[in-house]
């Protein structure tokens, strides 16, 4: 059972609690632009599952049908506990390979791009996780029921949500057994001493056993983000930029052997004499700067309102997609994906954002009429889109950047 959808309201509730606590303590860990970007990535990750059919279930059916595997009982507590512990071990190695091989890092990197650390960061997920099913195969072969495995996967991810927080200090003896906010802050750091450490999902004992543990140190405050920053709020580029650079390196590399090594070596590796386009782990990095383009108040408020509406539409689609049919769902996902891209363009102050927003709103006015909605809801959505169109036409053009000379480059 996929429990993530049911947990989403609680995720948002806890985020609001964290924001309120941070404001009360004068230590707010949220920025509008970074939070919108993280939630955009999370929304994309869930939406793509509606239109891209997963292969894990098909592989499970093939293995069970063709090899007549004996299924373990799903009413035995010890089997559930065994599945939970073994999956966390499998997750550790999946996570570790996601850092140590660039072909997998290109998928996982999305989760590490934020230069803030909060519960919103936990929802920043990739939309191109193509290798997780490899780590499910042993469970299918061992006879763990698919429903049990995918429930355990959901529980593992739900646990990981709460450890993305700065406000919780070290938790004493629990630090030796479980993944905690302290040792997970290390995992999201770009300080050289912290890079590629603490891979555990629920249990930190795997990191201690396999020599990948690093304690958070008072003398080395954690700085979050990538050693080679993304410097973009574009959620589409955030998902593919490593693979774009990897493709360029692949084409430049001499010989078949080097081309294969580039894919499966750590990020930044290159044949002797060839400069890599991918992340350089050992490079000198400016730890003091954060990507934060200066925006007008209108841009921030307008984008936030439009993003909230996009999230509401996304949640509606996740809940009711089965009633809409595949074609309608696919078109809605494409529109919402485009909306998230346009929101990112506004947050970057891109000169084309104004024109993209006009197009996005007109597409909504025309496209929403193809949905079977109540007259009141349909009228409300169209009225909101028309009002937004008027507002952005009158006030939006030329009000993107406070400093219009600032140029952003990917």
C-alpha positions in Angstrom: 0.0 0.0 0.0 1.3 3.5 -0.9 0.8 5.5 2.2 2.5 8.6 0.9 -0.7 10.1 -0.5 -2.5 9.8 2.8 0.5 11.4 4.6 0.6 14.5 2.4 -1.9 16.6 4.6 0.2 15.8 7.7 3.4 16.8 5.8 1.9 20.2 5.1 0.6 20.6 8.6 4.0 19.8 10.1 5.6 22.3 7.7 3.3 25.1 9.0 4.2 24.1 12.5 7.9 24.3 11.7 7.5 27.7 10.0 5.6 29.0 13.0 8.2 27.7 15.5 11.0 29.2 13.4 9.4 32.6 13.3 8.8 32.5 17.1 12.4 31.6 17.7 13.6 34.2 15.1 15.3 31.4 13.2 13.1 30.8 10.2 14.6 28.1 7.9 12.3 28.7 4.9 12.5 31.0 1.8 9.6 31.4 -0.6 11.6 30.6 -3.7 13.5 27.6 -2.3 10.3 26.1 -0.7 8.3 26.6 -3.9 11.0 24.8 -5.8 11.2 21.9 -3.4 7.4 21.4 -3.4 7.4 21.7 -7.2 9.9 18.8 -7.4 7.8 16.8 -5.0 4.6 17.5 -7.0 6.3 16.5 -10.3 7.6 13.3 -8.6 4.0 12.3 -7.7 2.4 13.5 -10.9 4.7 11.6 -13.2 3.6 8.3 -11.5 0.1 8.9 -13.0 1.2 8.8 -16.6 4.4 6.7 -16.5 3.6 3.1 -15.7 5.9 1.6 -13.1 7.7 -1.6 -14.0 8.2 -3.0 -10.4 4.7 -4.5 -10.3 5.1 -6.1 -13.8 8.4 -7.6 -12.8 6.8 -8.9 -9.6 4.0 -10.6 -11.5 6.4 -12.1 -14.0 8.6 -13.6 -11.3 5.8 -15.0 -9.2 3.9 -16.4 -12.3 6.8 -17.9 -14.1 8.8 -19.2 -11.2 5.9 -20.2 -8.9 7.6 -18.7 -5.9 6.2 -19.5 -2.4 4.8 -16.3 -0.8 5.5 -15.6 2.8 2.5 -15.1 5.1 1.5 -11.5 5.4 -0.1 -12.0 8.8 3.1 -12.7 10.7 4.7 -9.9 12.7 8.2 -11.3 12.3 7.9 -11.3 8.5 6.9 -7.6 8.5 9.8 -6.7 10.8 12.2 -8.7 8.7 11.0 -7.0 5.6 11.3 -3.6 7.2 14.9 -4.2 8.4 16.1 -5.8 5.2 14.5 -3.1 3.1 16.4 -0.4 5.1 19.6 -2.3 4.4 18.7 -2.4 0.7 17.8 1.3 0.8 21.2 2.0 2.3 23.0 0.5 -0.7 20.6 2.0 -3.2 21.2 5.4 -1.6 25.0 4.9 -1.4 25.2 3.9 -5.1 23.1 7.0 -5.9 26.0 9.1 -4.6 28.9 7.0 -5.9 27.9 6.3 -9.5 27.1 9.3 -11.7 24.5 7.5 -13.7 22.5 7.0 -10.5 23.5 10.4 -9.0 21.8 12.1 -11.9 18.5 10.7 -10.6 19.2 11.3 -6.8 20.8 14.7 -7.1 17.4 16.5 -7.1 16.9 15.7 -3.4 20.2 17.5 -2.6 19.8 20.7 -4.5 18.2 22.8 -1.8 20.5 25.2 0.1 18.0 25.3 2.9 17.1 22.4 5.2 13.6 22.0 6.4 10.6 19.7 6.1 9.9 21.1 2.7 13.3 19.8 1.6 12.2 16.3 2.5 9.5 16.5 -0.2 12.0 17.5 -2.9 12.1 14.2 -4.9 13.3 13.1 -8.3 10.9 12.4 -11.2 13.3 10.0 -12.9 14.0 7.2 -10.3 14.7 4.4 -12.8 16.7 2.1 -10.7 14.9 1.5 -7.4 13.2 -1.7 -8.8 16.6 -3.4 -8.9 16.6 -3.3 -5.1 13.1 -4.8 -4.9 14.0 -7.9 -6.9 15.6 -9.8 -3.9 12.4 -9.3 -1.9 10.3 -10.7 -4.7 12.6 -13.7 -5.0 12.5 -14.3 -1.2 8.7 -14.4 -1.3 7.8 -11.1 0.4 4.3 -10.2 -0.8 4.3 -7.1 -3.1 1.8 -5.3 -0.9 4.0 -5.8 2.1 7.1 -4.6 0.4 5.5 -1.4 -1.0 3.9 -0.6 2.4 7.3 -1.0 4.0 8.8 1.3 1.3 6.2 3.9 2.1 6.8 3.7 5.9 10.6 4.0 5.3 10.0 7.3 3.3 7.5 8.6 5.8 10.1 8.1 8.6 12.7 10.1 6.6 10.4 13.1 6.4 10.9 14.3 10.0 14.7 14.2 10.0 14.9 17.1 7.6 14.9 19.8 10.2 17.4 22.2 11.8 15.5 22.8 15.0 16.1 19.4 16.6 19.5 18.9 18.3 21.3 15.6 18.9 19.2 13.0 20.6 21.7 11.1 22.8 21.8 7.3 22.5 19.3 7.3 19.6 22.1 8.8 17.4 23.8 5.3 17.5 20.8 3.4 16.1 18.4 5.6 14.2 18.8 8.2 11.5 18.2 11.5 13.3 18.0 15.2 12.2 21.6 15.7 13.3 23.2 12.9 11.3 20.9 13.6 8.3 22.0 17.2 8.3 25.5 15.9 7.7 24.1 13.9 4.7 22.8 17.1 3.1 25.9 19.2 3.7 28.3 20.4 1.1 31.3 20.9 3.5 34.0 18.6 2.2 34.3 16.6 5.4 30.6 15.8 5.3 30.1 14.9 1.6 28.8 11.4 0.9 28.2 10.3 4.4 25.2 8.9 6.4 23.2 7.1 3.8 20.8 5.3 6.2 17.0 5.6 5.8 15.7 4.6 9.2 18.8 3.0 10.9 22.2 4.7 11.1 23.8 1.4 12.1 24.5 0.5 8.4 26.7 3.6 8.1 28.6 2.6 11.2 29.0 -1.0 10.0 30.1 0.0 6.4 32.3 2.9 7.4 30.3 5.8 5.9 29.2 7.5 9.2 30.2 11.1 10.1 29.1 12.9 13.2 27.8 16.5 13.0 30.6 18.6 14.6 30.1 21.9 16.5 33.4 23.2 15.0 32.2 22.6 11.5 28.7 24.1 11.0 26.7 22.4 8.3 26.3 24.3 5.0 23.5 22.8 2.9 23.4 22.2 -0.9 25.6 20.9 -3.7 29.3 21.5 -4.1 28.5 22.5 -7.7 25.2 24.4 -7.1 22.3 24.2 -9.5 21.6 27.9 -9.4 18.1 27.5 -10.9 14.5 27.3 -9.8 13.5 25.4 -13.0 12.2 22.0 -11.8 12.6 20.4 -15.2 16.2 21.4 -15.5 16.8 20.2 -11.9 15.8 16.7 -12.9 17.9 16.4 -16.0 20.9 18.7 -15.8 23.3 16.0 -14.7 22.3 13.7 -17.5 22.7 16.5 -20.0 26.3 17.1 -18.8 26.9 13.4 -18.6 25.8 13.0 -22.2 28.3 15.7 -23.3 31.1 13.9 -21.4 30.1 10.6 -22.8 30.4 11.9 -26.4 33.7 13.6 -25.7 35.3 10.6 -23.9 37.8 8.6 -26.1 37.1 4.9 -26.5 34.2 2.6 -25.5 35.9 1.8 -22.2 36.2 5.4 -21.1 32.6 6.1 -22.1 31.4 3.2 -19.9 33.6 4.3 -17.0 32.2 7.8 -17.1 28.7 6.5 -16.5 29.6 4.2 -13.6 32.5 6.1 -11.9 31.8 8.7 -9.2 30.6 12.1 -10.3 33.3 14.3 -11.7 35.6 11.4 -12.8 37.0 11.8 -16.3 39.7 10.2 -18.4 43.1 11.8 -18.0 43.3 15.1 -19.8 39.5 15.6 -20.2 37.6 18.2 -18.1 34.3 16.9 -16.8 31.0 18.8 -16.9 29.7 17.0 -13.9 30.1 17.6 -10.2 33.7 17.9 -8.8 33.6 16.6 -5.3 37.1 17.8 -4.3 36.8 21.2 -5.9 37.1 24.4 -3.9 33.5 25.6 -3.1 32.2 28.9 -1.9 30.2 27.8 1.2 29.0 31.4 2.0 26.7 32.0 -0.9 23.2 30.9 -1.7 21.2 31.2 -4.9 18.7 33.9 -4.1 17.8 36.2 -7.1 16.4 39.6 -5.9 12.7 39.8 -6.8 10.0 42.3 -6.5 7.3 41.9 -3.9 4.7 41.5 -6.6 6.6 38.7 -8.2 6.9 36.8 -4.9 3.3 37.2 -3.9 1.9 36.5 -7.3 4.0 33.4 -7.8 3.1 32.1 -4.3 -0.6 32.4 -5.0 -0.4 30.8 -8.4 1.8 28.0 -7.0 -0.8 27.3 -4.2 -3.5 26.9 -6.9 -1.2 24.5 -8.9 -0.6 22.4 -5.8 -4.4 22.2 -5.1 -5.0 21.1 -8.7 -2.2 18.5 -8.3 -3.7 17.1 -5.2 -7.1 16.9 -6.9 -5.6 15.0 -9.8 -3.8 12.6 -7.5 -7.0 11.8 -5.7 -9.4 11.6 -8.7 -7.2 10.6 -11.6 -8.9 7.1 -11.8 -12.2 8.8 -12.5 -10.8 11.1 -15.3 -9.3 8.5 -17.6 -5.7 8.2 -18.8 -5.9 10.8 -21.7 -7.4 13.5 -19.5 -5.0 12.8 -16.7 -2.0 12.9 -19.1 -3.1 16.3 -20.4 -3.6 17.6 -16.9 -0.2 16.4 -15.8 1.4 18.1 -18.9 -0.3 21.4 -18.0 0.7 21.2 -14.3 4.2 20.4 -15.3 4.3 23.5 -17.5 2.8 25.5 -14.7 5.6 24.5 -12.3 8.1 25.4 -15.0 6.6 28.9 -15.4 6.5 29.4 -11.6 10.3 28.7 -11.6 10.8 31.2 -14.4 9.1 33.9 -12.4 11.2 33.1 -9.4 14.4 33.5 -11.5 13.1 36.8 -13.0 13.4 35.4 -16.5 12.4 37.9 -19.2 10.2 35.3 -20.9 8.2 34.6 -17.7 5.6 37.3 -18.5 4.8 35.8 -21.9 4.8 32.3 -20.5 2.4 33.2 -17.8 -0.1 34.8 -20.2 0.0 31.6 -22.3 -0.4 29.4 -19.2 -3.5 31.3 -18.0 -5.1 31.2 -21.5 -4.5 27.5 -21.7 -6.2 27.0 -18.4 -9.2 29.0 -19.5 -9.6 27.0 -22.6 -8.5 23.6 -21.3 -10.5 23.5 -18.0 -13.8 23.4 -20.0 -12.9 19.9 -21.2 -13.2 18.6 -17.6 -16.5 17.4 -16.1 -16.9 19.8 -13.3 -19.8 21.4 -11.5 -20.9 24.7 -13.0 -19.9 26.6 -9.8 -16.4 25.1 -9.7 -15.9 25.7 -13.4 -17.0 29.3 -13.1 -14.8 29.8 -10.1 -11.7 28.5 -11.9 -12.3 30.5 -15.1 -13.0 33.6 -13.1 -9.8 33.2 -11.1 -7.8 32.6 -14.3 -9.3 35.7 -16.0 -8.6 37.8 -12.9 -5.0 36.6 -12.8 -4.7 37.4 -16.5 -5.8 40.9 -15.9 -3.6 41.4 -12.9 -0.5 40.0 -14.6 -1.2 42.0 -17.7 -1.5 45.3 -15.8 1.1 44.8 -13.1 3.3 41.9 -14.0 5.3 43.0 -17.1 8.6 44.5 -16.1 8.2 43.7 -12.4 10.2 40.5 -12.2 13.6 41.5 -11.0 14.5 44.5 -8.7 17.8 44.4 -10.5 17.0 43.7 -14.1 20.6 43.7 -15.1 21.2 40.6 -13.1 21.6 37.7 -15.6 21.1 34.1 -14.7 22.8 31.2 -16.4 22.4 27.5 -16.0 
